[in-house]
Amino acid sequence: LVAAFVLALTLGSLVAAGLPLLMAVAGIGVGLAAIEIVSNFSTLSSFTPILALMLGLAVAIDYSLFIVSRYRHELATGREPRDAAGRAVAMAGSAVVFAGSTVVVALAALAVVGIPVLAQIGLAAAFTVVVSVLVALTLLPAMLGFLGRRLRPSADPEGDGVRPGLLVRWASLITRRPIPVIVLAALGLLVVATPALNMRLGLPDDSSASPATTQRKAYDLLSEGFGAGFNGPLLVVVDGSASADP
């Protein structure tokens, strides 16, 4: 519902806003169906379909929005729907493929960690992203051809004589001064990442849960009744075979 509201507000058309949502439903449907099939042959974590659903929804809407926006611009310039669809896929489609590839690589890299649960989640989510990219490059152009000029905007925001908006001016500023922007962005990232120098890693336990949960209440009761550390004992194995008194 939130995505539908934002899309309708951004595109100014319920038809144009519904198209990325329809593509998301198609991509997520195929992805989750495949995960369901795999679950009949292999045990999957309960988090696997949830993450696949979240990422599939995000990228499917994003990638379809790229192409739909370009298609509407081409229509506004006077092109025929068939030509507009072809140019939209040719120009925005390359960005979709590149963006999708980076997400797939990042998710598939979870298999490198060596934790089976993370590997399952990463590969399942990566597959859903692949499906979303394919839907944006195949089903979406077909839907553009079906809807034709009904997606044409009332005015082209990139047309001649139109005062550029804030985001357009911001993008123009960045492209005119790429080196200073890159340097400032890198410095900003380094400042934000400074706390990582003192980061301490560990596995979470029920002490990090909300005080209202039963898990946290049980943790506190055990700590009070048996002392601190009772919930997380440290098991040590000692080889005493070589000792004088094993």
N, C-alpha and C positions, 0 to 999 in steps of 0.2 A: 504493500500500500504506500509506503514511504517512497519507494522507487517510482511508482506510478505518478505520485504527486509531483515529485521533482522533475520527471521527464515531461509531464504535461506543462509545468511551469516554464521549463527551459525551451521546449520546442513550440509551445503555443498551439498545439494540435493534439487532440485525443487520439486520432488515428496514428500520427507519427510517434506519439508516446507509447501506444500499445504495441507497435511493431517490435521494438527491442525486448519488451516483456514477453511477447509471443516467442521470440527466438530463444530467450532464456528458458522458457518452459520446455521447448523442444530439446535444447541441449541438455538440460538437467534431467529430463525424462529418459533420454538415451543413456546418459551416464549412470544414473541410479539403477536403471534396468540392468545394465551390464554388471554393476556391483552386486546386485541381487543374484544374478546368475552365478557369479564367481563364488558367492557365499554358500552355494550348494556344494561346492567342491573343496572349499578351504574356509577355515575359521577366520573371520574378520572382526576387528575391534568395532564396538558400537559407535565409536567416534568417526569411523571411516565414511559412512554416508553423510554424516552431519557436515564434516569439513568439505566433502565433495559438493554438497548442496550449497554451502556458503560461497565457496570460490566459483562454482559454476554460475551462480546467480550474478555475482559481481562481474566476472569477465564477459559473460554472454551479453549482458546489457551494455557494457562498456564497448565491446568490439562492434556490436550492431549499431550503437550510437554513432561511432566513427563513420560508418558507411552511410547510414541514413542521413546524417548531417551533410555529408558531401553530395549525396544524391539530391537533396533539396536545394542545395546551392546550384548544382548543375541545371536543375529545372528552372530556377529563378533566372538564370542567364539565357533561357530560351531554348535549351536543347530538348530534343525529343526524349521521351521516357527511356527508350531502348539505349540510346547513346548516353544518357545521363547515368543509367544503371551501370553500363560498361565502364565509364570513366570513374564512377564512384568506387567500384570494386578495384579497378586498376590502381587508383591513387591511394585510397584509404585501406585497401586490402593488404598492401605490403606492410603497412604499419600494424595491422591486425596480426599478420603472420609473425612479424618480428616480436611484437609484445607477447603473443601467445607462446612463442618458442622460449623466451626468457623465463616465463612463469613455469613452463613445463620442466625446463632444466633445473630451476630452483627447487621445485617440488620433488622431482626424481632424485635429487641429491640427498634427500632424507634417507635414502637406502644406504648411503655411505656410512651413516652413523653406526650401523650394525644392530639396531634395535628393531626387531620384526614389526612391532606395532607402528612405529614411525614410517617404516618402509611401506607398509600396507596403505597407510593414510596418504603418504606422498604420491604413490603410484596411482591410487584411485582418483585423487584430486587432479593429478596431471592428465589422466585419461579424460576426465570431465572437461578440462580446459581444451584439450585437443578436439573433442566433440564440439565445443562451443565455437572454436575457430572454424571448423568445417561447416557448421551451420551458418555462420556469418558469411562464408564465401560461396555457399550453394543455395540453401533455402532462402536466405534473405534476398538475394538478387531476384529469385523467382517471385517472391512476394512484392518486391518493388515493381516488377513488370505487371503483376496483377493489379496493384493499386494505381499505377500510372501517375497521372497529374493530380490525384487527390492529395498527394503529399506536398504539393507545391506551396511554399510559404507565401504569405501576403506581400512580403517585401524581402529582398535579399540583404542580409546584414553586411555583406561584403561588397555590395554594389557601389557604383560610382555615385559620388555626392552624398554618401551616407557617412555621418560622423562616426569614426571608430569608437567602440566602447572601451571601457577600462581594461578589460583583459587583452583586447587587441593592442592597445597602446603599451601595456606591460610586456607583451610578447615581442613587440617591435623594439622596445628598449633593450631587452635581453639579447636579441639577435644582433643589434648594432654594437653591443659591448660584451661579446661573449667571454673574453679572457678575464676582465675584472669580475664578472658575475661568477665564473667558475672558481676563481680564487676566494671570493667572499663566501661562496657556498661551502667550499672545502674547509675554510677556517671555522665557519659556523658548525659544521658537522664534527670537527675536532673538539670544539668547546662542548658541544652536547654529549660527546662520547667520553669526556673526561671522567665521569664517575665509574666507568668500566675499569679504570686502573685499580680501584679498591673493591671490585666486585668479588663476592664470595659465593661460590656455587654449592648447592646441596639439593637433596631430594626433599620435597615438601611433605609434611605430615599433617595430622588433623589439628595441630595447634594453629595452622594458618587458616582454618575454616572459620566461618562466621560463628560468633558466640551463641547464636540462637539455634544452631544445628545440633542434632543428636550426637554427631561425631565429635564435635568440639566439647560438648558436655561430658561425654564419656572420657575424652582425653584429660579434661580437668579433674574429674573424679579419681581417675587412676593416679594422676600425679599427686593429688592431695593424700590419697590413701596409702600409696606405696613409695612416694618420693619422686623427685625429679629424675628424669631419665628412664623411668620404668617403661614408658611407651616406646622408647627407641633403644633397646639394649644393643650393646656392641659385642658381637660374638668373636672370640679370638681362639684360634686353633694353634696349639703349641706341640711341636714334635719333641717329645722328651725321651726318645729311645736311646739317645747317646748320653743321657744324663746319668750321674752316679746314683741318683735316686729318682727313677722315672715316675 
